[in-house]
């Protein structure tokens, strides 16, 4: 209960935590093992853990830090979130663009660089964007842009389309 009260967690992470704690405390294999999946299911049914809310919050947090869709999906997979919930929490194109823009701005890539990068630095920036989980197309476009205004326009382009249809 203390773990669930202190930390936002998913059912997969809670199950892994409980198994690890039993192993660390030297739970004897001969002794009757507690039914951890039933305990986790009970916690979920009582609303102590909510995989959907966890996936949404984790996704939004990673996107706000500039990580891309691939990295978000991997973090959710490692947390034990099922494929259906991972797909539901995946960022749309507009969110992916905003996240790529945030990372480029934060790390001073492309149009945000203090000085124009040479080919080697450009490739390193591109690799960093890819490691952060962004698509190659987004990474290449942002690294190649020369103006912060054009980068901002690209990132907000789909937001404007959403406003027009609303």
C-alpha positions as CSV (number, residue, x, y, z in Angstrom):
1,X,0.0,0.0,0.0
2,X,2.8,2.4,0.8
3,X,4.3,2.0,-2.6
4,X,1.0,2.7,-4.4
5,X,0.3,5.6,-2.1
6,X,3.7,7.3,-2.8
7,X,4.2,6.6,-6.5
8,X,2.1,6.7,-9.6
9,X,2.4,3.2,-11.0
10,X,0.9,0.8,-13.5
11,X,-0.2,-2.8,-12.7
12,X,2.8,-4.2,-14.5
13,X,5.2,-2.0,-12.5
14,X,3.5,-2.9,-9.2
15,X,3.6,-6.6,-10.0
16,X,7.3,-6.4,-10.8
17,X,7.9,-4.4,-7.6
18,X,6.2,-6.9,-5.4
19,X,8.0,-9.9,-7.0
20,X,11.3,-8.1,-6.5
21,X,10.6,-7.2,-2.8
22,X,9.6,-10.8,-2.0
23,X,12.9,-12.0,-3.6
24,X,15.0,-9.4,-1.8
25,X,13.4,-10.4,1.5
26,X,14.4,-14.0,1.0
27,X,10.9,-15.4,0.5
28,X,11.5,-19.1,0.6
29,X,10.3,-21.0,-2.5
30,X,9.0,-23.8,-0.3
31,X,6.7,-21.4,1.5
32,X,3.3,-20.6,0.0
33,X,3.7,-17.7,-2.4
34,X,1.2,-14.9,-2.2
35,X,-1.0,-14.4,-5.3
36,X,0.5,-11.3,-6.6
37,X,-1.6,-11.0,-9.8
38,X,-4.7,-11.3,-7.7
39,X,-3.4,-8.5,-5.3
40,X,-2.6,-6.3,-8.3
41,X,-6.1,-6.9,-9.8
42,X,-7.7,-6.1,-6.4
43,X,-5.7,-2.8,-6.2
44,X,-6.9,-2.0,-9.8
45,X,-10.5,-2.8,-9.0
46,X,-10.4,-0.5,-6.0
47,X,-9.0,2.3,-8.1
48,X,-5.6,2.4,-6.4
49,X,-3.9,1.9,-9.7
50,X,-5.2,3.0,-13.1
51,X,-3.2,1.9,-16.1
52,X,-5.1,4.2,-18.5
53,X,-4.4,7.3,-16.3
54,X,-0.8,6.3,-15.8
55,X,-0.3,5.8,-19.5
56,X,-1.8,9.2,-20.3
57,X,0.2,11.0,-17.6
58,X,3.4,9.3,-18.5
59,X,2.9,10.1,-22.2
60,X,2.1,13.7,-21.6
61,X,5.1,14.1,-19.3
62,X,7.6,12.6,-21.8
63,X,6.2,14.7,-24.6
64,X,6.5,17.8,-22.5
65,X,10.2,17.0,-22.0
66,X,10.7,16.6,-25.8
67,X,10.6,12.9,-26.3
68,X,9.1,11.4,-29.4
69,X,6.4,8.8,-30.0
70,X,8.8,5.8,-30.2
71,X,10.4,6.7,-26.9
72,X,6.9,7.2,-25.3
73,X,5.7,3.8,-26.5
74,X,8.9,2.1,-25.2
75,X,8.5,3.7,-21.8
76,X,4.9,2.6,-21.6
77,X,5.8,-0.9,-22.7
78,X,8.5,-1.2,-20.0
79,X,5.9,0.0,-17.4
80,X,3.7,-3.0,-18.4
81,X,1.1,-1.1,-20.2
82,X,-0.8,-3.2,-22.8
83,X,-0.7,-2.5,-26.5
84,X,-4.2,-1.1,-26.6
85,X,-3.5,1.5,-23.9
86,X,-0.1,2.3,-25.5
87,X,-1.8,3.0,-28.8
88,X,-4.4,5.2,-27.1
89,X,-1.8,7.2,-25.3
90,X,0.4,7.6,-28.4
91,X,0.8,11.2,-29.5
92,X,-0.9,12.4,-32.7
93,X,1.0,14.2,-35.4
94,X,0.5,17.7,-33.8
95,X,1.8,16.5,-30.4
96,X,4.8,14.7,-32.0
97,X,5.7,17.9,-33.8
98,X,5.5,20.0,-30.7
99,X,7.7,17.5,-28.8
100,X,10.3,17.6,-31.6
101,X,10.2,21.4,-31.5
102,X,10.7,21.4,-27.7
103,X,13.7,19.1,-27.9
104,X,15.3,21.1,-30.7
105,X,14.7,24.3,-28.8
106,X,16.0,22.9,-25.5
107,X,19.1,21.2,-26.9
108,X,19.7,24.1,-29.3
109,X,19.5,22.0,-32.5
110,X,18.9,23.3,-36.0
111,X,17.5,26.8,-36.0
112,X,18.2,27.3,-32.3
113,X,21.9,26.7,-32.6
114,X,24.2,29.5,-31.5
115,X,26.3,29.0,-34.6
116,X,25.5,27.1,-37.8
117,X,26.5,23.5,-37.3
118,X,29.0,21.7,-39.6
119,X,28.1,18.4,-41.1
120,X,29.4,16.3,-38.2
121,X,27.5,18.4,-35.6
122,X,24.4,18.2,-37.7
123,X,24.6,14.4,-37.8
124,X,25.0,14.3,-34.1
125,X,22.0,16.5,-33.6
126,X,20.0,14.2,-36.0
127,X,21.1,11.1,-34.1
128,X,20.1,12.7,-30.7
129,X,16.6,13.5,-32.1
130,X,16.3,9.9,-33.3
131,X,17.4,8.5,-29.9
132,X,14.8,10.7,-28.3
133,X,12.2,8.8,-30.3
134,X,11.4,11.2,-33.1
135,X,10.8,10.2,-36.7
136,X,13.6,10.6,-39.1
137,X,11.4,13.0,-41.2
138,X,10.8,15.3,-38.2
139,X,14.4,15.2,-37.0
140,X,15.8,15.9,-40.4
141,X,13.4,18.8,-41.1
142,X,14.1,20.5,-37.7
143,X,17.9,20.1,-37.9
144,X,17.8,21.5,-41.5
145,X,15.6,24.5,-40.7
146,X,17.5,27.9,-40.4
147,X,14.9,30.1,-38.7
148,X,13.3,29.6,-35.3
149,X,10.1,31.2,-36.7
150,X,9.9,28.6,-39.5
151,X,10.4,25.9,-36.9
152,X,7.6,27.3,-34.7
153,X,5.3,27.6,-37.7
154,X,5.9,23.9,-38.6
155,X,5.3,22.8,-35.0
156,X,2.1,24.8,-34.7
157,X,0.8,24.2,-38.3
158,X,-1.5,21.3,-37.3
159,X,-2.7,23.1,-34.3
160,X,-4.0,25.9,-36.6
161,X,-5.8,23.2,-38.6
162,X,-7.5,21.9,-35.5
163,X,-8.6,25.4,-34.5
164,X,-10.1,25.9,-38.0
165,X,-12.1,22.7,-37.8
166,X,-13.3,23.3,-34.3
